[in-house]
Every structure is written in C-alpha cells, then in structure tokens.
C-alpha cells in the first residue's frame, strides 16, 4: 500500500511539472526554428538525391515559402509558437499542439489552419471565444500583424518570407 501511494505521489508530481517542461520545450523549438533558414531549392536537392520526383516532394502552396508564428506574452515570458503544420490545435490540455494552461482557455479552444496561401483561426467551440483585433470571430483569415486573443492572452500573428 505504501509503494502504491508513493508511486501515485510521484506520478502526480510529474503531472504538475509537465506544463513547465512543455513550455520550455516549445521555447527551445521556437528558438531553433528562428535560427534555421530554409533554402528554396531544398526539395529539388532531396529529389535529386532520391533519384525520383513525387507529389510529396513537389513545391506546395505559398504557405511553404512563408514562416508563420504567433507571438505572445504570459506571466512576463515571451511565447513564440512557430506554425509549422497546416493545422495546429490550441487549448488547455496536453492533447493540443499548443497547450495554454491558463485561465479562460477551453480544453479545445481554437485551430490555426493554413492552406491555399492563407492562414485562418477557427473557434473550436470555446466557452470564451476567439478574438481578432478585438472582434469576436468564429473563423477569420489572418494577416500579418493581426492580434489574436485567446483567453486573456494576446498573440501577434506574423508572417515573413523564408530565404
């Protein structure tokens, strides 16, 4: 019984600390992604090495030529989230791509989706809504410089050309 109680306490301790570990890892990922410059011909080089060209290696929409990120501030710390996938989920739980364990954030709060050269934010059925430039939205195409508010946290959406 004592061993089971000890194991349960150890698991609870790990669960309490996971949020800070995840935040640290996201900051490290963001720092690394900021320091990497992708070349336009990378996919061509890979195709030559592989000796064949497939649709998976073909250049895609304009979103491949644009680095996108959300930049915010929480508890005095800058948060940078590179939007490296075509669909990222934002919410309070660890099941999301971007976990924001803060007040007024729903478990499944929002989705950031990129396709056809456009990036949009979609309210994922949140309780407190998603705002873009202080206007509540259910779905909105983002432009560089837009302020996306999730819970009580403001994020600036940025796009910049990859070199």
N, C-alpha and C positions, 0 to 999 in steps of 0.2 A: 504494500500500500504506500509506503514511504517513497519507494522508487517511482511509482506511477505519479505521485504528487510532485516529486522532483522533476520528472520528465515533463509534466504538464506546465509547471512553472517555467521551465527552460523554453518550451515552445511559446508560451505567452510572451516571454521576454524577447524572443526573436521576432515575433509578430509585431510587437510595439516598435522595434527598431527598424523594421523593414522600410517604412516610409522614408526615413532619413537616408538609408542606404540607396533606395531607388532614386531619390532626389540627387544624391551625389553622383550616381552613375549617369543620370540624364545630363548633369552639368558637364561631366567628363566627355560624354558623347558629343554634346554641343561644342565644346572646346576643340575636340578633334575634327569635327565636321567643318568648323570655321577655318581650320588650318590646311584643309585639303583643297587643292584646286584641281578640278577635273578638266581634262582636255577634250575638245570636241571630237577628236579622232580616236578616242579610246575604243569605242565599239568597232571601228574599222580595223584597228590593230588586233583586237581579240578575234575578229573574224578571219584575218589572215593567219593567225596562229592556229586556229581551229581548222582552217582549210575549207570552211563552208560558211554560207550565209543563211540564217534562218530568220523568220519573223521576229523571234525573241531577241535577236541581235540588231535588228533594223532600228535606225533612229526613230524615236517616238515623237509625240506632240511637243509643243513649245515648253511644256512643264519640265521636260528633261534638260532644257537649256536655262532654266531659272532655278536658283536656290531660294527656297521659301522657308520662313521661320516665324514663330510667334515669340515676342519678347515681352516679358512682364516683370513685375516685382512683387515678392511676397515675403513678409517678415524681414524686410530690409535686404533681401537677397535677390539679385537679378536672376531671372529664369529665362533660359533660351531653349526653345524647342524646335529643332530642325524638322521640317515637314518632309520627311524622306520617303514616305509611302503615298500612294494615290488615295488612301483612305486611312485616317487616323481617328481613333475614338478618344474622347476626353470625359473623365468622370472621377468620382471619389474612390472607386475600388481598384484593386490591382489588376482587374481584368481589362482595363483600358490601356491604350498605347501611351497616353499622357494621364498620369494619376495626379489629381489635385485633391489631397485630403484636407480640405478647408471648409469653413462654414459656408452654407448656401450653395454648395456644389452637390448635384444629384449623383447617384451611383452611375447612371448613364446620362450624361449631361448634353454633350454635343459631338458632332462628327465634322471633321475637316476633310473635304473631298476635292481632288484635283483631276480634271480631265478636259480634253479639248482646249488646253491652254488657259483654263480658268480654274480658280480655287474658290470654293464656297464653304461657308459654315452653315450647318444644319442643326437646329434644335432637336435633340434626340428624345424629346418628351420630358424635359427637365421641369422641375417644380418652379424654379425662379427665373427661367427664361435665359435667352442669349440676346445680347445687345451688340449692335454695330453702330459706332458713332452715336451712342446714347439713344438709339431707336431699337425697340424690341423687334426681333425677326424670327421667323420660323426657318427661312432659308434665304441666304444672301450671298451673291458673288462678291468676293473681296478684292480690293485694290490696295496696292502698296501704300502704307500709311494709315489704313483703317484701324480703329481701336475696337477690339473685340472684348466685351465684358462677359466673363463667366463667373457666376457668384458675385463676389465683391472685388475680383481681381481683373484689372485691365491689361490686355495684351495688345501690343502694336504688331500688326501683320506687315512683314517686309518681304519684298521680292528683290533679288539682284541677279544680274546675268552671271552665269558661270563663265569662267575664262577658258 
